[in-house]
Amino acid sequence: MITKEIHGGYTMPFINTGELFEVFGVKIHIGVNIFAILMFLVFLLSIKALLSSLKSKNVLGIIFGLLATLSFGFFSLATIFTYGYPILHH
């Protein structure tokens, strides 16, 4: 289902499956927004950069590529699984 949510006057399109379950007080939804898509694209580019630096044996490139891959991969998945906006407390 494609819906539009209003957050502070701004509209952002979501693909939403609804609330699935709760983990440590965080409600888990499968929702995709533009921010999650952009972060996932950066994640894919960081994988490409990591593989390129591994091929050329560039140590500094390997370190930054690994850090970028881990951080953007984690946050893109976290954004998708928490419906784009994690609510940590009520």
N, C-alpha and C positions, 0 to 999 in steps of 0.2 A: 504494500500500500504506500503510495506517495502522498505525503501530507506536508503542510506548511505550518511551522510553529512560529509564534511571535515572541521574541525575547528582547525586551526593552525597546520596542519600536522597530526592530530590525526583523525581517523575515528571512528564513533560511530553509531551503528545501531539504527534506529528509526522506529516506527510504526506511520505514520503520516496521519492525515485526512485533512491537509491543513489549511489555515487560516480561522477561523470561524468569529470572530468579534474582536473589540478593546474595552478595558476598561481602562480608565485613561491613555491612551498612550501606554498600553501594549497589543500587539497583542496576541490573544488567539488562540492557536492551541491545538488539542488533539494529543499529541505525547508521546510515552513511550520509555524510554531508560533504560539502565542498572542501572543508578543512581536512577531513580524513583522506579524501582523494589526493589532495596536494601533498600531504605528508607521506602517503603511500608511494607517490611518484618520486619524491625525494629519497625514500627508502630504496626504491629500485635503482635510482642513479647512484646511490652510495654503494650498492652491491657491485655495480659496474666499475666504479672507481676502486673499490677494494680488490676486485679481481685484476684490474689493470696494474695496480701497485704490487700485487703479489707476483704478477708476471715479470715486472721489471725489477723486483726485489728492492723496492723503495721502502725502507723501514718507517720513516715518518708518515708516508702515505698509507702504509698498512695500519698504523696506529690510529690516524684520523679516520680512515675508511671504516675500521672496525667500530670505533666510537660512534660515528654517524649512523652506521647500519644498525647497531644495537639501540641507540636512542630513538631514531626515527621509526624503526620497526616496532619498538615497544609502544611509543606514543600513538602511532597510527592504529594499531590494534586496540589500544586502550580507548581511543576516541570512538572507534566503531562499536566496541562492546558496551560502552557507557552512553550510547545514544548521542554522542557529540559533546555533552556537557555533564561531567561527573558531579553528582551532588553528594558530598561527603557527610553532611549533617543537615538536620531539619530544624 
